[in-house]
Amino acid sequence: MDMNAGVHLSNHVCVSYLSEYLSAFLESHGQSMFGVYDYRLLFANLEIKFTREVIYPATITIQCTDVEVKSRKIALHIEQFVDNQTVAKAVLALSFMKDGKVAQINDKIASLFLGTIEQ
């Protein structure tokens, strides 16, 4: 674990866990961070609120609690937990590019991400 001077988990590590969570989800569905159904994945925005300190040797659990599908973005609402207590809440907005332009979210991509809340 990457600890800061206060012996708490550094916030940037929680951010990297979001990327790892997304990568593992995509790989479990035959996709990757480098391509989702022939579209390039973009992190359009990340908002995160840290609600509790994480102290070593805690184990963090990550869960997608909601998915919003918009015309050109998918927003994943993700919570991180320690012992069933929320330690961080995030909204990760994703966009997808094809032919150098941000594309409309199609049904195939929407269905993939709507499945995250069932995991």
N, CA, C and O of each residue as an XYZ file, in Angstrom:
476
protein
N       0.830     -1.178      0.000
C       0.000      0.000      0.000
C       0.875      1.241      0.000
O       1.946      1.246      0.606
N       0.433      2.279     -0.666
C       1.159      3.536     -0.735
C       0.589      4.472      0.334
O      -0.523      4.982      0.199
N       1.354      4.684      1.378
C       0.888      5.487      2.503
C       1.482      6.890      2.454
O       2.585      7.106      1.950
N       0.713      7.840      2.996
C       1.240      9.190      3.126
C       1.869      9.353      4.506
O       1.981      8.379      5.250
N       2.276     10.558      4.854
C       2.972     10.795      6.119
C       2.098     10.494      7.333
O       2.620     10.202      8.409
N       0.796     10.560      7.178
C      -0.125     10.278      8.286
C      -0.476      8.803      8.409
O      -1.384      8.445      9.160
N       0.224      7.948      7.688
C       0.007      6.503      7.653
C      -1.415      6.179      7.149
O      -2.034      5.208      7.585
N      -1.904      6.994      6.245
C      -3.172      6.753      5.567
C      -2.872      6.473      4.103
O      -1.846      6.904      3.576
N      -3.762      5.757      3.457
C      -3.609      5.494      2.033
C      -3.655      6.815      1.270
O      -4.564      7.618      1.479
N      -2.696      7.042      0.400
C      -2.665      8.269     -0.398
C      -3.839      8.299     -1.373
O      -4.209      7.272     -1.941
N      -4.416      9.477     -1.560
C      -5.593      9.616     -2.420
C      -5.328      9.168     -3.850
O      -6.218      8.607     -4.490
N      -4.128      9.400     -4.365
C      -3.852      9.027     -5.755
C      -3.948      7.513     -5.952
O      -4.203      7.049     -7.063
N      -3.746      6.746     -4.889
C      -3.871      5.293     -5.003
C      -5.336      4.909     -5.209
O      -5.638      4.022     -6.007
N      -6.242      5.572     -4.495
C      -7.678      5.310     -4.696
C      -8.087      5.637     -6.122
O      -8.928      4.949     -6.701
N      -7.499      6.679     -6.691
C      -7.785      7.026     -8.084
C      -7.274      5.928     -9.010
O      -7.969      5.544     -9.950
N      -6.078      5.421     -8.760
C      -5.550      4.354     -9.620
C      -6.386      3.080     -9.485
O      -6.500      2.318    -10.445
N      -6.970      2.838     -8.310
C      -7.842      1.668     -8.143
C      -9.060      1.755     -9.066
O      -9.546      0.730     -9.544
N      -9.557      2.970     -9.320
C     -10.689      3.132    -10.238
C     -10.306      2.679    -11.642
O     -11.082      2.007    -12.322
N      -9.118      3.049    -12.064
C      -8.636      2.637    -13.383
C      -8.467      1.122    -13.449
O      -8.838      0.496    -14.441
N      -7.909      0.538    -12.400
C      -7.738     -0.918    -12.353
C      -9.088     -1.639    -12.345
O      -9.241     -2.681    -12.983
N     -10.052     -1.093    -11.630
C     -11.404     -1.660    -11.584
C     -12.019     -1.674    -12.985
O     -12.561     -2.686    -13.428
N     -11.925     -0.536    -13.671
C     -12.469     -0.429    -15.022
C     -11.759     -1.381    -15.972
O     -12.404     -2.048    -16.782
N     -10.442     -1.448    -15.877
C      -9.669     -2.343    -16.736
C     -10.072     -3.804    -16.524
O     -10.259     -4.541    -17.492
N     -10.205     -4.220    -15.279
C     -10.601     -5.604    -14.975
C     -12.008     -5.892    -15.484
O     -12.271     -6.975    -16.006
N     -12.912     -4.927    -15.335
C     -14.278     -5.104    -15.840
C     -14.258     -5.303    -17.353
O     -14.879     -6.232    -17.870
N     -13.548     -4.432    -18.056
C     -13.497     -4.528    -19.521
C     -12.888     -5.849    -19.964
O     -13.415     -6.512    -20.857
N     -11.780     -6.231    -19.341
C     -11.128     -7.483    -19.712
C     -12.033     -8.685    -19.463
O     -11.987     -9.655    -20.220
N     -12.850     -8.639    -18.419
C     -13.768     -9.756    -18.141
C     -14.864     -9.874    -19.199
O     -15.570    -10.880    -19.268
N     -14.995     -8.824    -20.027
C     -15.984     -8.827    -21.107
C     -15.325     -8.800    -22.489
O     -15.958     -8.437    -23.480
N     -14.055     -9.187    -22.540
C     -13.365     -9.275    -23.825
C     -13.000     -7.942    -24.444
O     -12.732     -7.876    -25.643
N     -12.983     -6.882    -23.658
C     -12.631     -5.545    -24.138
C     -11.396     -5.086    -23.382
O     -10.870     -5.826    -22.551
N     -10.925     -3.871    -23.660
C      -9.765     -3.370    -22.937
C      -9.822     -1.850    -22.842
O     -10.678     -1.201    -23.445
N      -8.898     -1.306    -22.077
C      -8.794      0.150    -21.952
C      -8.381      0.779    -23.286
O      -8.553      1.981    -23.488
N      -7.837     -0.039    -24.196
C      -7.375      0.463    -25.486
C      -8.419      0.324    -26.583
O      -8.222      0.815    -27.694
N      -9.520     -0.338    -26.280
C     -10.557     -0.480    -27.286
C     -11.794     -1.163    -26.738
O     -11.723     -2.234    -26.135
N     -12.923     -0.521    -26.962
C     -14.218     -1.074    -26.579
C     -15.053     -1.143    -27.850
O     -15.524     -0.120    -28.348
N     -15.234     -2.352    -28.369
C     -15.973     -2.550    -29.624
C     -15.476     -1.596    -30.716
O     -16.273     -0.926    -31.372
N     -14.160     -1.542    -30.903
C     -13.511     -0.726    -31.935
C     -13.599      0.784    -31.694
O     -13.357      1.569    -32.611
N     -13.936      1.190    -30.495
C     -13.926      2.599    -30.120
C     -12.781      2.811    -29.134
O     -12.464      1.922    -28.344
N     -12.166      3.983    -29.181
C     -11.115      4.344    -28.226
C     -11.778      4.917    -26.977
O     -12.675      5.754    -27.076
N     -11.346      4.475    -25.825
C     -11.904      4.912    -24.546
C     -11.197      6.176    -24.065
O      -9.968      6.255    -24.086
N     -11.976      7.162    -23.634
C     -11.432      8.404    -23.080
C     -11.987      8.627    -21.677
O     -13.185      8.465    -21.445
N     -11.123      8.993    -20.755
C     -11.594      9.440    -19.443
C     -11.961     10.915    -19.625
O     -11.077     11.767    -19.714
N     -13.247     11.214    -19.681
C     -13.689     12.581    -19.945
C     -13.657     13.444    -18.685
O     -13.365     14.639    -18.749
N     -13.958     12.831    -17.541
C     -14.005     13.600    -16.296
C     -13.991     12.634    -15.116
O     -14.507     11.519    -15.204
N     -13.401     13.073    -14.027
C     -13.423     12.296    -12.791
C     -13.678     13.238    -11.631
O     -12.935     14.194    -11.409
N     -14.734     12.953    -10.902
C     -15.024     13.677     -9.662
C     -14.972     12.649     -8.548
O     -15.582     11.583     -8.642
N     -14.240     12.977     -7.491
C     -14.118     12.025     -6.397
C     -14.174     12.769     -5.066
O     -13.578     13.833     -4.896
N     -14.899     12.182     -4.142
C     -14.990     12.736     -2.793
C     -14.509     11.653     -1.828
O     -15.065     10.555     -1.778
N     -13.486     11.976     -1.076
C     -12.970     11.053     -0.078
C     -13.727     11.307      1.224
O     -13.759     12.436      1.716
N     -14.331     10.270      1.776
C     -15.200     10.448      2.939
C     -14.610      9.925      4.241
O     -15.051     10.318      5.321
N     -13.627      9.051      4.154
C     -12.978      8.487      5.344
C     -11.525      8.175      5.015
O     -11.169      7.960      3.857
N     -10.706      8.153      6.033
C      -9.315      7.756      5.847
C      -9.230      6.240      5.746
O     -10.011      5.517      6.365
N      -8.279      5.776      4.963
C      -8.006      4.345      4.859
C      -6.664      4.107      5.544
O      -5.635      4.641      5.132
N      -6.698      3.304      6.586
C      -5.508      3.054      7.398
C      -5.044      1.623      7.190
O      -5.844      0.688      7.202
N      -3.741      1.468      7.000
C      -3.139      0.153      6.816
C      -3.493     -0.752      7.993
O      -3.442     -0.293      9.134
N      -3.847     -2.007      7.767
C      -3.824     -2.826      6.555
C      -5.214     -3.037      5.948
O      -5.540     -4.157      5.554
N      -6.016     -2.017      5.864
C      -7.387     -2.136      5.366
C      -7.440     -2.686      3.939
O      -6.512     -2.509      3.150
N      -8.537     -3.348      3.638
C      -8.805     -3.843      2.287
C      -9.940     -3.025      1.698
O     -10.988     -2.860      2.323
N      -9.726     -2.512      0.492
C     -10.736     -1.694     -0.189
C     -11.523     -2.570     -1.153
O     -10.950     -3.346     -1.918
N     -12.846     -2.433     -1.105
C     -13.753     -3.076     -2.043
C     -14.346     -1.985     -2.929
O     -14.668     -0.897     -2.453
N     -14.487     -2.280     -4.214
C     -15.001     -1.285     -5.160
C     -16.264     -1.813     -5.812
O     -16.346     -2.983     -6.186
N     -17.258     -0.924     -5.945
C     -18.527     -1.322     -6.555
C     -19.101     -0.172     -7.375
O     -19.105      0.981     -6.942
N     -19.581     -0.507     -8.554
C     -20.310      0.467     -9.370
C     -21.752      0.458     -8.884
O     -22.408     -0.583     -8.896
N     -22.247      1.617     -8.455
C     -23.584      1.697     -7.866
C     -24.632      2.251     -8.821
O     -25.829      2.087     -8.587
N     -24.196      2.903     -9.891
C     -25.154      3.448    -10.858
C     -24.409      3.758    -12.154
O     -23.202      4.000    -12.155
N     -25.150      3.744    -13.243
C     -24.605      4.083    -14.562
C     -25.581      5.029    -15.245
O     -26.776      4.746    -15.331
N     -25.066      6.151    -15.729
C     -25.876      7.092    -16.509
C     -25.385      7.060    -17.951
O     -24.199      7.261    -18.215
N     -26.287      6.811    -18.866
C     -25.936      6.801    -20.287
C     -26.487      8.079    -20.903
O     -27.691      8.333    -20.879
N     -25.587      8.870    -21.452
C     -25.967     10.096    -22.150
C     -25.588      9.939    -23.611
O     -25.032      8.909    -23.991
N     -25.868     10.914    -24.423
C     -25.634     10.760    -25.862
C     -24.168     10.518    -26.199
O     -23.872      9.724    -27.092
N     -23.245     11.178    -25.510
C     -21.823     11.045    -25.834
C     -20.949     10.678    -24.635
O     -19.722     10.685    -24.734
N     -21.579     10.358    -23.504
C     -20.817      9.987    -22.309
C     -21.551      8.911    -21.532
O     -22.775      8.794    -21.584
N     -20.770      8.138    -20.817
C     -21.303      7.205    -19.829
C     -20.681      7.599    -18.502
O     -19.459      7.706    -18.394
N     -21.506      7.815    -17.498
C     -21.010      8.176    -16.171
C     -21.174      6.972    -15.243
O     -22.282      6.480    -15.027
N     -20.061      6.516    -14.707
C     -20.068      5.414    -13.754
C     -19.979      5.991    -12.347
O     -19.040      6.723    -12.034
N     -20.938      5.669    -11.510
C     -20.924      6.074    -10.106
C     -20.303      4.916     -9.336
O     -20.862      3.820     -9.278
N     -19.153      5.173     -8.752
C     -18.374      4.105     -8.132
C     -18.082      4.466     -6.679
O     -17.700      5.593     -6.364
N     -18.271      3.481     -5.802
C     -17.939      3.684     -4.396
C     -16.839      2.718     -3.985
O     -16.764      1.587     -4.466
N     -15.998      3.188     -3.094
C     -14.955      2.356     -2.505
C     -15.292      2.191     -1.027
O     -15.645      3.151     -0.341
N     -15.176      0.953     -0.555
C     -15.573      0.622      0.813
C     -14.432     -0.033      1.578
O     -13.585     -0.711      0.995
N     -14.420      0.175      2.880
C     -13.604     -0.587      3.818
C     -14.548     -1.026      4.929
O     -15.194     -0.199      5.572
N     -14.620     -2.331      5.145
C     -15.518     -2.884      6.180
C     -16.945     -2.344      6.029
O     -17.572     -1.942      7.010
N     -17.444     -2.341      4.803
C     -18.805     -1.888      4.469
C     -19.065     -0.413      4.758
O     -20.220      0.011      4.783
N     -18.021      0.371      4.975
C     -18.170      1.813      5.152
C     -17.552      2.513      3.943
O     -16.437      2.199      3.528
N     -18.290      3.457      3.392
C     -17.806      4.183      2.217
C     -16.601      5.035      2.572
O     -16.634      5.805      3.531
N     -15.534      4.892      1.790
C     -14.332      5.709      1.985
C     -14.141      6.701      0.842
O     -13.422      7.690      0.991
N     -14.782      6.442     -0.298
C     -14.700      7.372     -1.427
C     -15.878      7.131     -2.361
O     -16.317      5.999     -2.565
N     -16.377      8.234     -2.921
C     -17.427      8.176     -3.937
C     -16.903      8.905     -5.166
O     -16.353     10.003     -5.071
N     -17.083      8.275     -6.316
C     -16.563      8.864     -7.555
C     -17.595      8.790     -8.661
O     -18.447      7.902     -8.692
N     -17.495      9.747     -9.566
C     -18.226      9.694    -10.830
C     -17.170      9.783    -11.921
O     -16.478     10.791    -12.063
N     -17.065      8.711    -12.682
C     -16.097      8.620    -13.768
C     -16.866      8.691    -15.084
O     -17.628      7.784    -15.420
N     -16.658      9.777    -15.822
C     -17.334      9.963    -17.109
C     -16.425      9.475    -18.228
O     -15.266      9.878    -18.327
N     -16.963      8.613    -19.058
C     -16.227      8.034    -20.171
C     -16.846      8.479    -21.493
O     -18.067      8.570    -21.625
N     -15.992      8.749    -22.456
C     -16.428      9.004    -23.828
C     -15.692      8.016    -24.724
O     -14.741      7.359    -24.302
N     -16.148      7.926    -25.959
C     -15.587      6.952    -26.897
C     -15.343      7.644    -28.224
O     -16.192      8.385    -28.719
N     -14.166      7.392    -28.797
C     -13.794      8.024    -30.059
C     -13.749      7.013    -31.185
O     -13.347      5.864    -31.006
N     -14.169      7.469    -32.338
C     -14.039      6.690    -33.569
C     -13.767      7.679    -34.690
O     -14.424      8.714    -34.796
N     -12.790      7.346    -35.524
C     -12.408      8.211    -36.638
C     -12.056      9.622    -36.172
O     -12.362     10.601    -36.853
N     -11.408      9.724    -35.000
C     -10.934     11.002    -34.498
C     -11.986     11.903    -33.891
O     -11.701     13.063    -33.591
N     -13.206     11.399    -33.701
C     -14.286     12.216    -33.140
C     -14.950     11.480    -31.994
O     -14.994     10.250    -31.976
N     -15.469     12.243    -31.032
C     -16.238     11.642    -29.953
C     -17.538     11.120    -30.550
O     -18.277     11.853    -31.208
N     -17.799      9.846    -30.308
C     -18.935      9.170    -30.947
C     -20.165      9.159    -30.042
O     -20.075      9.351    -28.829
N     -21.294      8.932    -30.662
C     -22.537      8.687    -29.927
C     -22.392      7.353    -29.197
O     -21.726      6.442    -29.688
N     -23.010      7.240    -28.038
C     -23.007      5.979    -27.307
C     -24.030      5.059    -27.971
O     -25.220      5.368    -28.023
N     -23.545      3.919    -28.480
C     -24.474      2.992    -29.129
C     -25.013      1.973    -28.113
O     -24.551      1.914    -26.973
N     -25.984      1.183    -28.542
C     -26.634      0.218    -27.643
C     -25.660     -0.827    -27.105
O     -25.781     -1.256    -25.957
N     -24.702     -1.233    -27.922
C     -23.749     -2.263    -27.504
C     -22.878     -1.761    -26.349
O     -22.684     -2.466    -25.359
N     -22.359     -0.548    -26.482
C     -21.541      0.037    -25.416
C     -22.401      0.300    -24.186
O     -21.981      0.002    -23.068
N     -23.582      0.844    -24.370
C     -24.473      1.130    -23.237
C     -24.791     -0.160    -22.465
O     -24.738     -0.181    -21.235
N     -25.114     -1.212    -23.179
C     -25.443     -2.494    -22.524
C     -24.267     -3.048    -21.728
O     -24.445     -3.587    -20.635
N     -23.068     -2.911    -22.281
C     -21.873     -3.377    -21.575
C     -21.756     -2.698    -20.217
O     -21.573     -3.363    -19.198
N     -21.862     -1.377    -20.207
C     -21.657     -0.637    -18.951
C     -22.861     -0.716    -18.038
O     -22.701     -0.671    -16.818
N     -24.051     -0.829    -18.577
C     -25.207     -1.011    -17.696
C     -25.084     -2.307    -16.905
O     -25.667     -2.432    -15.828
N     -24.324     -3.280    -17.435
C     -24.080     -4.528    -16.723
C     -23.157     -4.396    -15.530
O     -23.059     -5.326    -14.730
N     -22.460     -3.242    -15.382
C     -21.530     -3.093    -14.249
C     -22.260     -3.088    -12.920
O     -21.707     -3.538    -11.917
N     -23.481     -2.593    -12.886
C     -24.181     -2.494    -11.607
C     -24.754     -3.837    -11.185
O     -25.234     -3.976    -10.060
N     -24.712     -4.830    -12.071
C     -25.188     -6.164    -11.734
C     -24.071     -7.036    -11.188
O     -24.338     -8.138    -10.708
N     -22.830     -6.576    -11.248
C     -21.670     -7.368    -10.848
C     -21.577     -7.484     -9.347
O     -20.657     -8.119     -8.832
